Amino acid sequence: MKFSLKKTDPNSNARTGTLYTGHGEIETPVFMPVGTVGAVKTFTPEELKNINSQIILGNTYHLYLRPGTPIIERAGGLHSFLSWDKPILTDSGGFQVFSLAKLNKISDEGVAFQSHLDGSKHLFTPEISMKIQRDLGSDIIMAFDECPPGKSSLETVKNAVRRTTDWMSRCHKWLSKNPERYSHEQAIFPIMQGGTHHSLRLQSAEQLIPYSTIGMAIGGLAVGEEKDAMLDTVEYCDSILPKNQARYLMGVGKPSDILAAVNRGVDMFDCVMPTRNGRNGHIFTSKGVINIRNEKFKEDLGPIDTESSHLWGQKFSRSYVRHLFNINEVLGLRIASTLNLVYYHDLMKRIKNQIVKGNFNNWSKETLNKMKDMKGM
């Protein structure tokens, strides 16, 4: 596996690149649909490919609890279990342990927690997270890290940086002694922490870079801090992360935030927003986000979005899709989720095209100004 930097915009830090994996190439910047429990909700693998999804995410915590790693192992790994032959990235489970578990206790050893499903007790350590991800067979493994809330005290963030480094060392040691289970290579992305404190971000980067081969993640943002502070931190991270490796900004997904982060040198994004919002009737369009459940769309027989590159945006009326949501017909969820993912993938395509042209900086400023007047962007 390797990352190859292709083109950098002359007036910003935006760049294009290619991430080469055993399950195909990933052209960056890229948006990665979230398939937390082994499925991007309402989509088949073929449908994801048809709308140009290059890579999907799975989650160690959720897949460990259901259906359980042994079943996925017997299936031949996560790719075979899902019938998905393109790249997969798995989150380490750390964030979910902190956010979803009924009770958790963090120590230097790891995190003891109770399942959010049935209250059963479990322990996640760096070694256990690595073993699960080895058994799953994802192409990109995420390090086990501690992600403190956005407005944590300085002492809490300092301790998270220290622990994250210690845990990364343990992840590395375990992986070096336990080779891949399947016929493809796996690579680990360290996750830098440090909140919005530049000195701690620098410390975290310096300590983690020795473990990084093709990419690093910026963790601990979009967790409650102010937007300006988040973007300022991302811009600083661009100056301290390796230029020849992919940068993954975890959990950031509003279109305007993606544009701003690409401008600051980020290559990879994930967020549940397009699919989750779609299932709730919020559809991303060329004019902004619309809530298709609104009464004003009851008799609106016009298309959802005439500028959508997907046929469904032009084929189905707003009245019809609103009707589907009102009668709880799953087709409505599928239409909305599909159009949202198409919007995101099209956005990434436009971004890449503008970087290649050398015009991203000007184009992104114009686009962001338009988005300011668009609801939900």
BAKOL-769493 format. One line per field, with one value per residue (C-alpha): residue number from 1; residue in one letter; chain; x, y, z. Coordinates in pm, 1 decimal. Last residue first. Example, Ala and Ser with C-alpha at 12.3 -4.5 7.8 and 13.67 -1.06 7.14 Angstrom:
REM residues 2
selo <- c(2 | 1)
tike <- c(S | A)
keke <- c(A | A)
east <- c(1367.0 | 1230.0)
north <- c(-106.0 | -450.0)
up <- c(714.0 | 780.0)
***
This chain:
REM residues 377
selo <- c(377 | 376 | 375 | 374 | 373 | 372 | 371 | 370 | 369 | 368 | 367 | 366 | 365 | 364 | 363 | 362 | 361 | 360 | 359 | 358 | 357 | 356 | 355 | 354 | 353 | 352 | 351 | 350 | 349 | 348 | 347 | 346 | 345 | 344 | 343 | 342 | 341 | 340 | 339 | 338 | 337 | 336 | 335 | 334 | 333 | 332 | 331 | 330 | 329 | 328 | 327 | 326 | 325 | 324 | 323 | 322 | 321 | 320 | 319 | 318 | 317 | 316 | 315 | 314 | 313 | 312 | 311 | 310 | 309 | 308 | 307 | 306 | 305 | 304 | 303 | 302 | 301 | 300 | 299 | 298 | 297 | 296 | 295 | 294 | 293 | 292 | 291 | 290 | 289 | 288 | 287 | 286 | 285 | 284 | 283 | 282 | 281 | 280 | 279 | 278 | 277 | 276 | 275 | 274 | 273 | 272 | 271 | 270 | 269 | 268 | 267 | 266 | 265 | 264 | 263 | 262 | 261 | 260 | 259 | 258 | 257 | 256 | 255 | 254 | 253 | 252 | 251 | 250 | 249 | 248 | 247 | 246 | 245 | 244 | 243 | 242 | 241 | 240 | 239 | 238 | 237 | 236 | 235 | 234 | 233 | 232 | 231 | 230 | 229 | 228 | 227 | 226 | 225 | 224 | 223 | 222 | 221 | 220 | 219 | 218 | 217 | 216 | 215 | 214 | 213 | 212 | 211 | 210 | 209 | 208 | 207 | 206 | 205 | 204 | 203 | 202 | 201 | 200 | 199 | 198 | 197 | 196 | 195 | 194 | 193 | 192 | 191 | 190 | 189 | 188 | 187 | 186 | 185 | 184 | 183 | 182 | 181 | 180 | 179 | 178 | 177 | 176 | 175 | 174 | 173 | 172 | 171 | 170 | 169 | 168 | 167 | 166 | 165 | 164 | 163 | 162 | 161 | 160 | 159 | 158 | 157 | 156 | 155 | 154 | 153 | 152 | 151 | 150 | 149 | 148 | 147 | 146 | 145 | 144 | 143 | 142 | 141 | 140 | 139 | 138 | 137 | 136 | 135 | 134 | 133 | 132 | 131 | 130 | 129 | 128 | 127 | 126 | 125 | 124 | 123 | 122 | 121 | 120 | 119 | 118 | 117 | 116 | 115 | 114 | 113 | 112 | 111 | 110 | 109 | 108 | 107 | 106 | 105 | 104 | 103 | 102 | 101 | 100 | 99 | 98 | 97 | 96 | 95 | 94 | 93 | 92 | 91 | 90 | 89 | 88 | 87 | 86 | 85 | 84 | 83 | 82 | 81 | 80 | 79 | 78 | 77 | 76 | 75 | 74 | 73 | 72 | 71 | 70 | 69 | 68 | 67 | 66 | 65 | 64 | 63 | 62 | 61 | 60 | 59 | 58 | 57 | 56 | 55 | 54 | 53 | 52 | 51 | 50 | 49 | 48 | 47 | 46 | 45 | 44 | 43 | 42 | 41 | 40 | 39 | 38 | 37 | 36 | 35 | 34 | 33 | 32 | 31 | 30 | 29 | 28 | 27 | 26 | 25 | 24 | 23 | 22 | 21 | 20 | 19 | 18 | 17 | 16 | 15 | 14 | 13 | 12 | 11 | 10 | 9 | 8 | 7 | 6 | 5 | 4 | 3 | 2 | 1)
tike <- c(M | G | K | M | D | K | M | K | N | L | T | E | K | S | W | N | N | F | N | G | K | V | I | Q | N | K | I | R | K | M | L | D | H | Y | Y | V | L | N | L | T | S | A | I | R | L | G | L | V | E | N | I | N | F | L | H | R | V | Y | S | R | S | F | K | Q | G | W | L | H | S | S | E | T | D | I | P | G | L | D | E | K | F | K | E | N | R | I | N | I | V | G | K | S | T | F | I | H | G | N | R | G | N | R | T | P | M | V | C | D | F | M | D | V | G | R | N | V | A | A | L | I | D | S | P | K | G | V | G | M | L | Y | R | A | Q | N | K | P | L | I | S | D | C | Y | E | V | T | D | L | M | A | D | K | E | E | G | V | A | L | G | G | I | A | M | G | I | T | S | Y | P | I | L | Q | E | A | S | Q | L | R | L | S | H | H | T | G | G | Q | M | I | P | F | I | A | Q | E | H | S | Y | R | E | P | N | K | S | L | W | K | H | C | R | S | M | W | D | T | T | R | R | V | A | N | K | V | T | E | L | S | S | K | G | P | P | C | E | D | F | A | M | I | I | D | S | G | L | D | R | Q | I | K | M | S | I | E | P | T | F | L | H | K | S | G | D | L | H | S | Q | F | A | V | G | E | D | S | I | K | N | L | K | A | L | S | F | V | Q | F | G | G | S | D | T | L | I | P | K | D | W | S | L | F | S | H | L | G | G | A | R | E | I | I | P | T | G | P | R | L | Y | L | H | Y | T | N | G | L | I | I | Q | S | N | I | N | K | L | E | E | P | T | F | T | K | V | A | G | V | T | G | V | P | M | F | V | P | T | E | I | E | G | H | G | T | Y | L | T | G | T | R | A | N | S | N | P | D | T | K | K | L | S | F | K | M)
keke <- c(A | A | A | A | A | A | A | A | A | A | A | A | A | A | A | A | A | A | A | A | A | A | A | A | A | A | A | A | A | A | A | A | A | A | A | A | A | A | A | A | A | A | A | A | A | A | A | A | A | A | A | A | A | A | A | A | A | A | A | A | A | A | A | A | A | A | A | A | A | A | A | A | A | A | A | A | A | A | A | A | A | A | A | A | A | A | A | A | A | A | A | A | A | A | A | A | A | A | A | A | A | A | A | A | A | A | A | A | A | A | A | A | A | A | A | A | A | A | A | A | A | A | A | A | A | A | A | A | A | A | A | A | A | A | A | A | A | A | A | A | A | A | A | A | A | A | A | A | A | A | A | A | A | A | A | A | A | A | A | A | A | A | A | A | A | A | A | A | A | A | A | A | A | A | A | A | A | A | A | A | A | A | A | A | A | A | A | A | A | A | A | A | A | A | A | A | A | A | A | A | A | A | A | A | A | A | A | A | A | A | A | A | A | A | A | A | A | A | A | A | A | A | A | A | A | A | A | A | A | A | A | A | A | A | A | A | A | A | A | A | A | A | A | A | A | A | A | A | A | A | A | A | A | A | A | A | A | A | A | A | A | A | A | A | A | A | A | A | A | A | A | A | A | A | A | A | A | A | A | A | A | A | A | A | A | A | A | A | A | A | A | A | A | A | A | A | A | A | A | A | A | A | A | A | A | A | A | A | A | A | A | A | A | A | A | A | A | A | A | A | A | A | A | A | A | A | A | A | A | A | A | A | A | A | A | A | A | A | A | A | A | A | A | A | A | A | A | A | A | A | A | A | A | A | A | A | A | A | A | A | A | A | A | A | A | A | A | A | A | A | A | A | A | A | A | A | A)
east <- c(-2466.2 | -2787.9 | -2977.2 | -2800.6 | -2698.6 | -2354.0 | -2325.2 | -2296.3 | -2000.5 | -1845.2 | -1875.9 | -1712.1 | -1426.6 | -1389.2 | -1366.8 | -1096.3 | -879.6 | -950.3 | -836.5 | -522.5 | -712.9 | -623.8 | -745.7 | -1072.4 | -1133.4 | -1062.6 | -1311.0 | -1576.1 | -1535.3 | -1553.6 | -1878.5 | -2015.6 | -1943.2 | -2123.9 | -2427.7 | -2443.8 | -2438.9 | -2730.9 | -2928.5 | -2891.8 | -2997.6 | -3308.9 | -3414.2 | -3347.1 | -3533.2 | -3832.7 | -3819.7 | -3854.3 | -4222.6 | -4311.1 | -4645.2 | -4543.8 | -4193.4 | -4326.3 | -4569.6 | -4283.2 | -4101.2 | -4406.4 | -4464.2 | -4098.0 | -4123.4 | -3915.2 | -3737.1 | -3496.8 | -3316.3 | -3375.2 | -3171.5 | -2856.1 | -2636.6 | -2852.9 | -2908.4 | -3285.3 | -3317.1 | -3624.8 | -3831.1 | -4147.8 | -4480.6 | -4502.5 | -4846.4 | -4735.5 | -4399.3 | -4511.2 | -4616.0 | -4252.2 | -4149.8 | -3895.4 | -3679.1 | -3459.5 | -3085.9 | -2931.6 | -2991.0 | -2785.4 | -2960.4 | -2887.2 | -3199.6 | -3324.8 | -3603.5 | -3482.4 | -3334.5 | -3148.1 | -3004.5 | -2860.3 | -2726.5 | -2566.1 | -2466.0 | -2300.5 | -1959.1 | -1628.2 | -1349.4 | -1011.4 | -753.7 | -709.8 | -467.2 | -621.3 | -831.2 | -962.0 | -1071.5 | -1268.6 | -1442.5 | -1523.6 | -1656.9 | -1886.9 | -2018.6 | -2086.8 | -1900.3 | -1630.3 | -1612.5 | -1238.7 | -1013.1 | -790.0 | -457.0 | -282.6 | 96.9 | 363.0 | 318.8 | 391.1 | 188.7 | 319.8 | 206.5 | -125.6 | -197.8 | -195.2 | -466.3 | -672.8 | -636.1 | -751.2 | -1044.7 | -1152.6 | -1103.2 | -1315.3 | -1589.8 | -1601.9 | -1533.1 | -1799.2 | -1659.0 | -1593.2 | -1223.8 | -1052.7 | -888.8 | -669.6 | -579.0 | -248.2 | -154.0 | 84.9 | 358.6 | 290.7 | 449.0 | 737.9 | 481.0 | 307.9 | 533.1 | 601.7 | 234.3 | 119.0 | 371.1 | 277.0 | -93.5 | -15.2 | 163.4 | -116.0 | -391.1 | -728.2 | -771.1 | -440.1 | -493.5 | -326.7 | -469.9 | -219.6 | -332.6 | -253.3 | -194.0 | -329.8 | -196.2 | -408.0 | -426.0 | -592.2 | -489.7 | -227.6 | 77.7 | 78.4 | 408.4 | 442.7 | 71.2 | 103.8 | 407.5 | 246.6 | -76.4 | 127.2 | 316.3 | -11.3 | -151.7 | 138.0 | 94.1 | -280.8 | -218.8 | 11.6 | -217.3 | -521.8 | -337.0 | -260.8 | -624.2 | -747.9 | -495.1 | -600.9 | -960.5 | -1210.7 | -1420.5 | -1415.1 | -1464.8 | -1155.0 | -1068.1 | -842.1 | -680.3 | -681.0 | -517.6 | -729.7 | -681.1 | -696.0 | -748.5 | -996.7 | -936.8 | -1197.7 | -963.1 | -680.3 | -927.3 | -1034.5 | -674.2 | -579.4 | -865.8 | -768.0 | -405.5 | -493.8 | -720.1 | -1096.4 | -1254.0 | -1609.5 | -1905.5 | -2256.9 | -2507.4 | -2734.7 | -2704.7 | -2499.8 | -2236.2 | -2070.4 | -1716.5 | -1358.1 | -1126.8 | -754.3 | -452.9 | -371.1 | -715.4 | -1059.0 | -1367.0 | -1687.1 | -2055.7 | -2350.6 | -2115.1 | -2207.1 | -1969.5 | -1644.5 | -1660.5 | -1785.6 | -1478.0 | -1243.0 | -1394.9 | -1083.1 | -1252.6 | -1237.2 | -1148.6 | -1265.0 | -1134.2 | -1335.5 | -1455.5 | -1775.6 | -1976.9 | -2034.4 | -1907.4 | -1643.5 | -1499.7 | -1530.8 | -1320.7 | -1344.3 | -1699.5 | -1559.4 | -1377.1 | -1698.3 | -1873.3 | -1583.8 | -1580.4 | -1928.1 | -2256.9 | -2286.9 | -2072.9 | -1738.3 | -1902.9 | -2024.4 | -1694.9 | -1476.1 | -1669.7 | -1694.3 | -1619.4 | -1661.4 | -1427.2 | -1455.4 | -1825.4 | -1894.1 | -2275.9 | -2289.4 | -2036.6 | -2265.2 | -2558.9 | -2359.0 | -2266.1 | -2637.1 | -2761.2 | -3042.7 | -2797.8 | -2431.6 | -2382.8 | -2143.4 | -2247.0 | -2092.7 | -2127.7 | -2021.4 | -1974.4 | -1617.1 | -1566.6 | -1246.8 | -988.1 | -837.8 | -857.8 | -872.3 | -713.1 | -818.9 | -873.2 | -509.0 | -467.9 | -319.4 | -412.8 | -402.5 | -357.2 | -511.5 | -419.9 | -562.3 | -301.3 | -399.6 | -294.9 | -96.3 | -335.5 | -133.2 | -137.0 | -53.3 | 56.7 | 103.0 | -4.2 | 117.4 | 0.0)
north <- c(2353.1 | 2318.2 | 2608.4 | 2781.9 | 3148.3 | 3065.4 | 2796.7 | 3062.1 | 3223.8 | 2878.1 | 2813.6 | 3143.5 | 3086.2 | 2725.0 | 2833.3 | 3091.7 | 2850.7 | 2550.0 | 2707.2 | 2508.2 | 2305.4 | 1982.0 | 2137.6 | 2242.0 | 1891.3 | 1731.3 | 1960.9 | 1897.6 | 1522.3 | 1561.6 | 1757.4 | 1490.6 | 1226.4 | 1433.8 | 1504.3 | 1138.2 | 1042.2 | 1277.5 | 1164.1 | 802.4 | 872.6 | 1062.1 | 798.0 | 508.7 | 669.9 | 733.3 | 374.8 | 259.9 | 359.8 | 518.7 | 651.1 | 1013.2 | 951.5 | 807.8 | 1100.2 | 1346.9 | 1158.0 | 1192.3 | 1561.9 | 1641.3 | 1482.1 | 1184.8 | 1173.5 | 1467.2 | 1382.1 | 1011.9 | 1031.2 | 1114.3 | 1404.5 | 1641.9 | 1980.9 | 1938.7 | 1873.3 | 1720.3 | 1742.4 | 1958.1 | 1813.7 | 2030.2 | 1947.7 | 1829.9 | 2008.8 | 2306.9 | 2069.3 | 1994.5 | 1627.4 | 1684.5 | 1892.2 | 2069.3 | 2122.6 | 2380.2 | 2503.0 | 2234.8 | 1978.1 | 1791.2 | 1609.8 | 1605.1 | 1349.2 | 1180.2 | 884.5 | 1136.3 | 1305.0 | 972.5 | 890.9 | 1225.3 | 1306.7 | 980.2 | 1137.3 | 1048.4 | 1252.5 | 1197.0 | 1428.0 | 1729.6 | 2005.6 | 2323.7 | 2405.9 | 2049.5 | 2143.7 | 2448.8 | 2251.3 | 1967.3 | 2213.5 | 2371.8 | 2028.6 | 1930.1 | 1606.3 | 1605.6 | 1272.3 | 1212.1 | 1437.5 | 1194.7 | 1316.4 | 1099.5 | 1085.8 | 1264.9 | 1603.0 | 1456.1 | 1637.4 | 1952.4 | 2237.3 | 2075.9 | 2029.8 | 2408.0 | 2448.3 | 2176.1 | 2354.5 | 2686.5 | 2506.0 | 2357.0 | 2683.1 | 2867.0 | 2605.3 | 2624.5 | 2299.6 | 2036.8 | 1710.9 | 1817.5 | 1765.6 | 1502.2 | 1311.4 | 1417.7 | 1092.8 | 986.8 | 820.4 | 601.9 | 480.3 | 623.8 | 481.8 | 731.7 | 1010.6 | 942.3 | 1117.5 | 1420.7 | 1454.7 | 1433.0 | 1692.1 | 1925.6 | 1883.3 | 1947.8 | 2273.9 | 2378.6 | 2337.5 | 2292.5 | 1938.2 | 1756.4 | 1425.3 | 1255.0 | 928.2 | 677.7 | 518.0 | 148.0 | -37.5 | -375.9 | -583.7 | -834.0 | -1215.1 | -1259.1 | -1287.8 | -1014.0 | -1060.5 | -1074.6 | -975.5 | -638.4 | -574.0 | -618.9 | -390.6 | -120.9 | -122.5 | -101.8 | 201.4 | 359.9 | 300.5 | 487.3 | 775.4 | 790.7 | 782.1 | 1081.8 | 1280.9 | 1191.9 | 1304.4 | 1639.8 | 1675.9 | 1606.3 | 1850.7 | 2124.6 | 2080.2 | 1929.4 | 2149.8 | 1926.5 | 1595.4 | 1374.8 | 1115.7 | 842.5 | 631.9 | 282.0 | 311.6 | 290.4 | 0.0 | 59.1 | -237.2 | -408.1 | -776.2 | -823.3 | -1057.9 | -804.3 | -538.5 | -751.7 | -826.0 | -458.7 | -355.7 | -629.0 | -513.3 | -147.8 | -250.8 | -292.4 | -464.7 | -595.0 | -616.4 | -699.3 | -413.6 | -549.2 | -322.7 | -23.4 | -277.2 | -213.3 | -81.9 | -136.1 | 87.4 | 29.3 | -50.7 | 315.1 | 349.6 | 451.0 | 322.9 | 296.3 | 275.7 | 264.6 | 250.2 | 483.5 | 781.4 | 654.2 | 302.6 | 448.6 | 671.4 | 382.7 | 141.4 | 128.3 | 269.0 | 27.2 | 132.9 | -82.3 | -88.9 | -234.2 | -593.7 | -568.0 | -890.4 | -778.1 | -1100.0 | -1140.3 | -794.2 | -835.9 | -1149.2 | -1501.7 | -1578.4 | -1776.6 | -1464.5 | -1260.3 | -1515.3 | -1517.5 | -1132.2 | -1095.8 | -1020.1 | -782.8 | -682.7 | -694.0 | -543.5 | -247.1 | -174.5 | -234.3 | -2.0 | -28.3 | 239.7 | 242.4 | 303.8 | 422.3 | 511.6 | 598.6 | 607.8 | 270.8 | 127.0 | 203.6 | 48.3 | -267.9 | -295.1 | -277.4 | 38.5 | 95.8 | 177.3 | 162.4 | -188.5 | -371.0 | -216.3 | 126.7 | 149.8 | 513.0 | 653.6 | 773.9 | 1113.8 | 1136.4 | 1400.1 | 1176.4 | 895.3 | 554.7 | 266.0 | -95.0 | -377.0 | -439.7 | -68.6 | 230.7 | 575.3 | 827.7 | 1200.8 | 1542.3 | 1852.7 | 2160.0 | 2362.5 | 2685.4 | 2914.4 | 2679.5 | 2384.4 | 2067.3 | 1775.9 | 1405.6 | 1289.7 | 912.5 | 708.9 | 351.0 | 0.0)
up <- c(400.9 | 599.2 | 441.5 | 156.1 | 185.1 | 324.4 | 54.9 | -215.2 | -38.0 | 5.7 | -368.4 | -462.6 | -216.6 | -335.7 | -700.4 | -631.7 | -431.7 | -654.1 | -982.0 | -1060.7 | -1320.1 | -1138.8 | -813.1 | -980.3 | -1114.2 | -777.7 | -601.6 | -866.2 | -817.0 | -437.2 | -473.1 | -708.3 | -442.7 | -180.7 | -398.9 | -502.9 | -134.4 | -71.5 | -376.4 | -267.2 | 90.9 | -22.4 | -275.5 | -38.7 | 251.1 | 26.9 | -100.2 | 260.8 | 264.1 | 596.3 | 461.1 | 515.2 | 381.6 | 56.3 | 18.0 | 57.1 | -218.6 | -443.7 | -375.7 | -431.3 | -773.0 | -882.3 | -1218.7 | -1196.5 | -874.4 | -941.0 | -1259.9 | -1064.2 | -1175.2 | -970.5 | -1133.9 | -1174.0 | -800.4 | -637.9 | -954.5 | -966.9 | -862.2 | -549.8 | -407.5 | -62.9 | -83.9 | 125.2 | 403.9 | 485.0 | 490.1 | 209.7 | 437.7 | 183.1 | 204.3 | -27.8 | -383.0 | -560.8 | -343.5 | -20.8 | 101.5 | 461.3 | 498.7 | 816.3 | 629.2 | 415.4 | 722.5 | 833.6 | 486.9 | 402.1 | 763.7 | 867.9 | 812.0 | 654.1 | 500.4 | 333.4 | 170.3 | 399.7 | 294.6 | 433.2 | 126.6 | 153.9 | 507.8 | 393.7 | 118.6 | 358.2 | 615.7 | 356.5 | 255.6 | 617.4 | 689.9 | 953.5 | 1138.9 | 1110.5 | 908.4 | 716.9 | 582.8 | 320.4 | 322.5 | 117.6 | 287.6 | 630.6 | 901.1 | 1073.4 | 846.1 | 751.7 | 1122.6 | 1164.5 | 902.4 | 1068.9 | 1403.6 | 1257.9 | 1098.3 | 1431.9 | 1621.5 | 1366.0 | 1400.2 | 1781.9 | 1969.7 | 2036.0 | 1899.7 | 1540.8 | 1619.1 | 1835.1 | 1553.5 | 1262.9 | 1091.6 | 944.2 | 618.5 | 419.1 | 656.0 | 1001.2 | 1318.5 | 1324.8 | 1266.0 | 1599.2 | 1852.8 | 1636.1 | 1547.6 | 1910.3 | 2027.3 | 1743.6 | 1820.5 | 2187.1 | 2105.0 | 1870.5 | 2130.6 | 1956.3 | 2087.3 | 2107.2 | 1928.5 | 1633.9 | 1505.2 | 1365.7 | 1036.8 | 1011.8 | 686.4 | 580.7 | 293.1 | 104.6 | 100.1 | 438.3 | 803.2 | 797.3 | 1019.6 | 1401.6 | 1566.1 | 1391.7 | 1447.5 | 1823.8 | 1852.0 | 1640.4 | 1839.5 | 2162.8 | 2035.5 | 1926.4 | 2277.0 | 2436.4 | 2191.5 | 2254.2 | 2629.9 | 2620.0 | 2391.1 | 2603.4 | 2917.7 | 2764.1 | 2656.4 | 3009.7 | 3159.2 | 2918.7 | 3028.1 | 2785.4 | 2558.5 | 2251.7 | 2428.9 | 2468.2 | 2199.1 | 2334.7 | 2065.4 | 1919.6 | 1577.6 | 1264.5 | 1027.1 | 652.2 | 420.2 | 652.2 | 723.4 | 995.4 | 1182.2 | 1168.3 | 1283.4 | 1579.7 | 1670.0 | 1649.6 | 1878.6 | 2124.9 | 2129.8 | 2177.5 | 2465.2 | 2466.5 | 2765.4 | 2781.1 | 3018.3 | 2900.1 | 2934.3 | 2663.7 | 2360.9 | 2483.5 | 2584.4 | 2918.8 | 2919.1 | 3028.3 | 2828.8 | 2784.6 | 3005.0 | 3070.2 | 3219.8 | 3095.6 | 3272.0 | 3075.3 | 3152.7 | 2916.6 | 2618.2 | 2334.8 | 2344.2 | 2493.5 | 2353.8 | 2026.6 | 1998.6 | 2068.7 | 1820.6 | 1604.5 | 1295.0 | 1004.3 | 650.4 | 359.7 | 3.3 | -288.3 | -326.7 | -121.8 | -76.8 | 284.9 | 448.3 | 176.5 | 235.3 | 613.5 | 634.7 | 495.0 | 606.3 | 898.1 | 1014.0 | 995.2 | 1217.8 | 1466.0 | 1483.4 | 1629.4 | 1453.9 | 1635.8 | 1936.4 | 1754.1 | 1445.5 | 1650.6 | 1827.1 | 1520.1 | 1293.0 | 915.7 | 662.2 | 285.1 | -8.6 | -369.0 | -383.3 | -747.3 | -753.1 | -929.7 | -683.2 | -389.8 | -575.5 | -639.5 | -270.9 | -177.9 | -9.1 | 248.0 | 533.1 | 436.2 | 566.7 | 799.0 | 1129.0 | 1074.5 | 697.7 | 667.6 | 318.8 | 254.4 | 89.9 | -111.9 | -193.6 | -319.9 | -574.1 | -405.9 | -595.5 | -566.8 | -321.5 | -230.8 | -174.9 | -360.4 | -228.5 | -510.5 | -477.3 | -524.4 | -331.9 | -159.6 | 32.8 | -141.6 | -426.0 | -651.2 | -599.6 | -543.9 | -786.3 | -767.9 | -422.5 | -419.5 | -117.4 | -72.6 | 0.0)
***
